[in-house]
Amino acid sequence: MKLESYHDGHLTKLGDILKHRIKVNPLNLVVSVLFFLGVLHTFFAGKFTKLAKKIEKRHREEIIKQKNGDKYTGEVVEEVSFISELLHFLGEVEVIFGIWVIPVFWIIAINYGMENSIHYFTNANYTEPIFVVVIMTLASTRPIVRLAEKTIIMIAGLGGGTTAAVWFTVLTVGPILGSFITEPGAMTVSALILAKQFYSKKPGNKLAYATIGLLFVNISVGGTITHFAAPPVLMVAEKWHWDLAFMFTNFGYKALIGIACANLLYYIIFKSDLKKMGKWKNAEESNQKVEIDWDIRDDGVPVGVTIAHIFFMTWTVFFAHYPPLFLAGFLCYLGFAKATKHHQNRTDLKPALLVGFFLAGLVIHGGLQQWWIAPVLGSLSEVPLMLGATVLTAINDNAAITYLSSLVPDFNDSMKYAVVAGAVSGGGLTVIANAPNPAGQSILQKFFPDGVSPIWLLAGAFVPTIIMGLVFMLIG
């Protein structure tokens, strides 16, 4: 339902507004419960994966017994364990919200008819999920990643070429790139380089989670230098008339300060651990057994091929709001990649499609949460509004938070600033907090034995989130 259809303008208390909206449409409570069950599911994804591995191991042992006849009971054991595969599926963070969309579809269909349910699902705006699939695929191509790696390594060389210098450079330069090649593109490139130059060296658990938390937070705020690259900014920039100059003078330079402060603090805390990891060049030997397809070959990429890839990324970013145009460009890229396959790696659409599926699920759920998010945001003053936006971002995509805030009437300039500052500051707290986070997790999760723990991710991102919030709040 549209917010104005509730006719509750005469109500002033938040509790009364929410009760009234549930009374008018009881389905509100049902779809929100399903959404929070999806959020809860993400926190238990690692448990499903761990259990799946145990069952899979036991199943393999049964297969060996069957083949060797060692204490075999005579029962035929299938090659694949259905239970194990099902649990693996339930443990994939990228599919969780898609799973919880299924009951939403049928509940709407039962209460309002199949046609209305189909109408809601087919008329949702899927531009962002489709865009993320395309930009993530382009950003992970061999020419783009090699160019980014060479640039970052060249800058890191100023710091002695150590792994610590590469770590610091990726976490500083990568997020800034997010304001130009978009946050999903910057996340993909940064995560791939960290996988090759940092995570493949097996850092300790605390440093590993501190790094991914810092990466997620930095990417979230790093896209605020411009008005066209960060999803939470895109949702409001046109409506609120925020241009490039406004973004840099109100958000951009503060984001740079916050990123530098957070990186420096984590560097001081983990300085000894980073020093033990040596120089980045030594990674070539240690990475021989690590399957990172984009850089197994050591031969270079022709300048013309790299320029062509930059063109395809530029085309995609420029037409980010027009799926027919950037999809047409993507189809042209696929033809170009085939013609230059000796300079490419295999185009793997699976990670990008899973991330797109994740975001599409959030789009469906997010559109049904405005009944409570909008009045919650509208009831807060500036500082509580910023803190509230940060907290809400942890359980809902920050682009959805800013979009819903744009629906709240009578938002003054300082309140608009507060809600966006809070939304981007909290963009690293969970995997669902910012659209590019699933892309980063899908690339780096192989380095976490039981998958990326939501609790440990929250812990790793907590301090950088506070730093970003304080910077946006205190710097005038």
ABEGO torsion letter per residue (X at the ends): XBAAAAGAAABABAAAAAAAAAAABAAAAAAAAAAAAAAAAAAAAAAAAAAAAAAAAAAAAAAAAAAAGBGBAGBBBBABBAAAAAAAAAABAAAAAAAAAAAAAAAAAAAAEAAAAAAAAAABBAAAAAAAAAAAAAAABAAAAAAAAAAAAAAAAAAGGBAAAAAAAAAAAAAAAAAAAEAAAAAAAAAAAAAAAAAAAGBBAAAAAAAAAAAAAAAAAAAAABAAABAAAAAAAAAAGBBAAAAAAAAAAAAAAAAAAAAAAAAAAAAAAAAAAEBAAAAAAAAAABBBAAAABABBBBAAAAAAAAAAAAAAAAAAABAAAAAAAAAAAAAAAAAAAAABBBBBAAAAAAAAAAAAAAAAAAAAAAAAAAAAAAABBAAAAAAAAAAAAAABBAAAAAAAAAABBGBBAAAAAAAAAAAAAAAAABAAABAAAAAAAAAAAAABAAEBBAAAAAAAAAAAAAAAAAAAAABX
